[in-house]
Structures are given as C-alpha cells and as structure tokens.
Amino acid sequence: MDEAGFRKALKKRGKKPHVVDGLVNTVKRFEDFLGKRRNNLENASEKDLQAYADVCEAEKKGSTKTRVRGIMLYYDFKGNNPMALLADSLREAQTAKTRKVFKLKDFLWVNLEHVAKLKELGIADVNQMVDAGRTPGLRKELSAKSGIPVEGILELVKLSNLAQQFAVKGVRARLYHDAGVDTWEKIAARDPREFRKMLIKFVEETGFPGIPPTPKEAAGTVAAAKKISKIVEW
C-alpha cells in the first residue's frame, strides 16, 4: 500500500487528520483480507473486492458503505478505475437499501387530492410514480384510471423523476420544476454557473420558499445529470 502517497492525496482533498486515519485503516483491513488470499492491493480483482464486501455484510449488515469508502478513494488515487467504480457501486447499492423512498405527499405544493387518488391505485412514492408514468401512453392510461388530468400526472412524474436522485427531494425538485429545468436532460444541457444564476434569479423574483444550490451543488447536479440514464419518455 502506498500509504504516504494516499495520505498526501487525501490531505489535498481537504480531509482532516482523523478522517485520513480512518480511511487509511479501511484500506489496511482490505489489504489484510487480500493477504489471507495470497494477494495484494495492486493485483486484487473485482471478485476479491466483491468477496470482501460479502464478508463485511456477513459480519455486520450495512457496513459495506463505510468499509469500502477508503478503498474507493485509494483506487481512485492509484488510477485503477474499474476497482474504484466497483467500490463506489457497492457503497451506492448499500446506501440505496437503507434510503427511504420519497413519498408523493411530501412534495412542496403538491395536489393532495391527486396524491390520494393515486394512492388508491397503489402509487404512493416516487419510484412507483415514475414506473407508472414513464411513457406518454402510460400517463394517458393513468389519467383515465385516476381521473387526474394528464398535465397533473406529468407534473408528478417530472417531480418524481427528479427526486429519485440523492439530495433532490420535495423543495429542491419543486424549485427545478417550477424554474423550467424540470427534467435531467434539461439540467444536463446547462452550464453549472448559468444554472445556478438562473435559479437565484427565480428565487429572488418569485419569493420561492427555498434556497438555490451552492456553486458546488450546482456543479455536482449538472455533472450527475449528464450521467443519468434516460428512463422516462417526455
């Protein structure tokens, strides 16, 4: 393990000393695991990392997301993209298991009558809403079944599609929607600085009860939007 180089890289990222120590220790634990398999960090395969994650989960459920974070950062530091991406996907998969699915009723300014009608059809959260309204045809069918105008269905699908992503929930999804950047495709086409500037102007002019994203959040949102697979047909 290139501990000195890794510590230096983490320090450049702004990690505090105690955080650096913790991240280094998670890599050392993986290194010990590999040693028992007569292997090392440089030659470890994706199968080795998956096996380690399985052991972590067997020892303590939900521990993968913390135990592989340092490993992800280490392989990113070493330029081993396949291993870094696998570690990241293992963390995300574990996080998704414990993350609460956002409910339609919790969106800012949502039509609660529409929410109640959809709940009667078994549609109560954002995942169910996107699945039920992912195409124009399905939205038309759902409108006929629920008695909700197609425009109302479309609004909820757009809000739900935005809120399926981490850190975008009731208020922020409403902000993006009402400001006119109501799909990930539209967000992906924006320059991060222009995106944030537009949202600041919208909040100031409308009195929207929420704050625009910080520069870092805006950049992260646009970057994430470029990677999101299109699952809804508009």
C-alpha positions as CSV (number, residue, x, y, z in Angstrom):
1,M,0.0,0.0,0.0
2,D,1.3,3.4,-0.9
3,E,0.3,4.9,2.4
4,A,2.4,8.0,2.2
5,G,1.1,8.9,-1.2
6,F,-2.5,8.1,-0.2
7,R,-2.3,10.3,2.9
8,K,-0.9,13.1,0.8
9,A,-3.8,12.8,-1.7
10,L,-6.4,12.7,1.0
11,K,-4.9,15.8,2.6
12,K,-5.1,17.6,-0.7
13,R,-8.8,16.7,-0.8
14,G,-9.2,18.6,2.4
15,K,-9.7,15.6,4.7
16,K,-9.0,16.1,8.3
17,P,-6.3,14.0,10.1
18,H,-8.7,11.8,11.9
19,V,-10.7,11.2,8.7
20,V,-7.4,10.3,6.9
21,D,-6.5,7.8,9.6
22,G,-9.9,6.2,9.3
23,L,-9.8,5.9,5.5
24,V,-6.2,4.5,5.6
25,N,-7.3,1.9,8.1
26,T,-10.2,0.7,5.9
27,V,-7.7,0.1,3.1
28,K,-5.4,-1.8,5.5
29,R,-8.2,-4.1,6.5
30,F,-8.8,-4.9,2.9
31,E,-5.1,-5.4,2.5
32,D,-5.1,-7.9,5.4
33,F,-8.1,-9.7,3.8
34,L,-6.2,-10.0,0.5
35,G,-3.1,-11.2,2.3
36,K,-5.0,-14.2,3.6
37,R,-5.9,-14.9,0.0
38,R,-2.3,-14.6,-1.0
39,N,-2.9,-11.4,-3.0
40,N,-2.3,-7.7,-2.7
41,L,-3.8,-4.3,-3.5
42,E,-2.1,-4.0,-6.8
43,N,-3.2,-7.4,-8.1
44,A,-6.6,-7.5,-6.5
45,S,-9.5,-8.2,-8.8
46,E,-13.2,-7.2,-8.8
47,K,-14.0,-10.7,-7.5
48,D,-11.7,-10.0,-4.5
49,L,-13.5,-6.8,-3.7
50,Q,-16.9,-8.3,-4.0
51,A,-15.8,-11.2,-1.7
52,Y,-14.6,-8.6,0.8
53,A,-17.9,-6.8,0.7
54,D,-19.7,-10.1,1.3
55,V,-17.6,-10.7,4.3
56,C,-18.3,-7.2,5.6
57,E,-22.0,-7.7,5.3
58,A,-21.8,-11.1,7.0
59,E,-20.0,-9.6,9.9
60,K,-22.3,-6.5,10.2
61,K,-25.2,-5.6,7.9
62,G,-24.9,-2.2,6.3
63,S,-21.2,-1.9,7.0
64,T,-20.1,-2.1,3.3
65,K,-20.8,1.6,2.6
66,T,-18.3,2.7,5.3
67,R,-15.7,-0.1,4.9
68,V,-15.2,0.4,1.1
69,R,-15.1,4.2,1.0
70,G,-11.4,4.3,1.7
71,I,-10.9,1.5,-0.8
72,M,-12.7,3.5,-3.5
73,L,-10.6,6.6,-2.7
74,Y,-7.4,4.6,-2.8
75,Y,-8.1,3.0,-6.2
76,D,-9.1,6.4,-7.5
77,F,-5.8,7.8,-6.2
78,K,-3.9,4.9,-7.9
79,G,-5.9,5.4,-11.2
80,N,-7.5,1.9,-11.1
81,N,-10.9,3.0,-12.4
82,P,-12.6,-0.5,-12.6
83,M,-11.9,-1.1,-8.9
84,A,-12.8,2.4,-7.8
85,L,-16.1,2.2,-9.8
86,L,-16.9,-1.1,-8.2
87,A,-16.3,0.1,-4.7
88,D,-18.4,3.2,-5.4
89,S,-21.3,1.0,-6.8
90,L,-21.1,-1.3,-3.7
91,R,-21.4,1.8,-1.5
92,E,-24.3,3.1,-3.5
93,A,-26.1,-0.2,-3.6
94,Q,-25.9,-0.5,0.2
95,T,-27.0,3.1,0.7
96,A,-30.0,2.6,-1.6
97,K,-31.1,-0.3,0.7
98,T,-31.4,1.9,3.7
99,R,-32.6,5.1,1.9
100,K,-36.2,5.9,2.5
101,V,-38.2,6.2,-0.7
102,F,-39.7,9.7,-1.0
103,K,-43.5,10.0,-0.8
104,L,-45.5,11.9,-3.3
105,K,-47.4,13.7,-0.4
106,D,-44.1,15.3,0.7
107,F,-43.6,17.4,-2.4
108,L,-43.9,21.2,-1.9
109,W,-47.3,22.4,-3.2
110,V,-48.4,19.0,-4.4
111,N,-52.1,18.5,-5.1
112,L,-53.1,16.2,-2.2
113,E,-56.3,15.2,-4.0
114,H,-54.3,13.8,-6.8
115,V,-52.0,12.1,-4.4
116,A,-54.9,10.4,-2.6
117,K,-56.4,9.2,-5.9
118,L,-53.0,7.7,-6.9
119,K,-52.6,6.1,-3.5
120,E,-55.9,4.2,-4.1
121,L,-54.2,2.8,-7.2
122,G,-51.1,1.7,-5.3
123,I,-49.0,4.6,-6.3
124,A,-47.6,6.5,-3.2
125,D,-43.9,7.1,-3.8
126,V,-41.6,8.5,-6.5
127,N,-40.4,5.1,-7.7
128,Q,-43.9,3.9,-8.2
129,M,-44.9,7.2,-9.9
130,V,-42.0,7.0,-12.4
131,D,-42.7,3.4,-13.2
132,A,-46.4,4.1,-13.7
133,G,-45.9,7.2,-15.9
134,R,-42.7,6.6,-17.7
135,T,-44.2,6.9,-21.2
136,P,-46.9,9.2,-22.7
137,G,-49.1,6.2,-23.3
138,L,-48.9,5.1,-19.7
139,R,-49.6,8.6,-18.4
140,K,-52.7,8.8,-20.6
141,E,-53.9,5.5,-19.2
142,L,-53.2,6.5,-15.6
143,S,-55.1,9.8,-16.2
144,A,-58.1,7.8,-17.4
145,K,-58.0,5.4,-14.4
146,S,-57.4,8.1,-11.8
147,G,-59.4,11.0,-13.1
148,I,-56.4,13.2,-12.8
149,P,-55.7,15.4,-15.9
150,V,-52.7,14.3,-17.9
151,E,-50.9,17.6,-17.0
152,G,-51.2,16.7,-13.3
153,I,-49.8,13.2,-14.0
154,L,-46.9,14.7,-16.0
155,E,-46.1,17.1,-13.2
156,L,-45.9,14.3,-10.6
157,V,-43.8,12.2,-12.9
158,K,-41.3,15.0,-13.5
159,L,-41.1,15.8,-9.8
160,S,-40.7,12.1,-9.0
161,N,-38.0,11.6,-11.7
162,L,-36.0,14.5,-10.2
163,A,-36.5,13.2,-6.6
164,Q,-35.3,9.7,-7.4
165,Q,-31.8,11.1,-7.2
166,F,-30.0,11.6,-3.9
167,A,-30.2,15.1,-2.3
168,V,-33.1,16.2,-4.6
169,K,-36.3,16.0,-2.7
170,G,-39.5,17.9,-2.1
171,V,-38.4,21.5,-2.1
172,R,-35.4,21.3,-4.5
173,A,-37.4,19.2,-7.0
174,R,-40.2,21.8,-6.9
175,L,-37.6,24.5,-7.5
176,Y,-36.2,22.9,-10.5
177,H,-39.6,22.0,-11.9
178,D,-41.1,25.5,-11.5
179,A,-38.0,27.2,-12.7
180,G,-38.3,25.3,-16.0
181,V,-35.5,22.8,-15.6
182,D,-37.9,20.0,-14.9
183,T,-36.0,17.1,-16.5
184,W,-32.5,15.7,-16.1
185,E,-32.0,16.2,-19.8
186,K,-32.6,20.0,-19.4
187,I,-30.3,20.2,-16.4
188,A,-27.5,18.3,-18.3
189,A,-27.6,20.9,-21.1
190,R,-26.9,23.8,-18.7
191,D,-23.6,25.4,-17.7
192,P,-23.3,25.0,-13.9
193,R,-22.8,28.7,-13.3
194,E,-25.6,29.7,-15.6
195,F,-27.8,27.1,-14.0
196,R,-27.2,28.4,-10.5
197,K,-27.6,32.1,-11.7
198,M,-30.9,31.3,-13.2
199,L,-32.2,29.6,-10.1
200,I,-31.0,32.5,-7.9
201,K,-32.9,34.9,-10.1
202,F,-36.0,32.7,-10.0
203,V,-36.0,32.6,-6.2
204,E,-35.5,36.3,-5.9
205,E,-38.2,37.2,-8.4
206,T,-40.9,34.7,-7.2
207,G,-40.2,34.6,-3.5
208,F,-39.8,30.8,-3.7
209,P,-39.6,29.4,-0.2
210,G,-36.3,27.6,-0.7
211,I,-32.7,28.3,-1.4
212,P,-30.8,27.8,-4.7
213,P,-27.9,25.4,-4.8
214,T,-24.4,26.4,-3.8
215,P,-21.8,26.5,-6.6
216,K,-20.6,23.1,-5.6
217,E,-24.1,21.7,-5.5
218,A,-24.9,23.2,-8.9
219,A,-21.8,21.7,-10.5
220,G,-22.5,18.4,-8.9
221,T,-26.1,18.4,-10.1
222,V,-25.2,19.2,-13.7
223,A,-22.4,16.6,-13.6
224,A,-24.8,13.9,-12.2
225,A,-27.4,14.9,-14.8
226,K,-25.0,14.1,-17.6
227,K,-24.6,10.5,-16.3
228,I,-28.2,9.7,-15.5
229,S,-29.8,7.1,-17.9
230,K,-33.0,8.3,-19.5
231,I,-35.8,6.2,-18.2
232,V,-38.8,8.5,-18.9
233,E,-40.1,9.4,-22.3
234,W,-41.3,13.0,-22.5
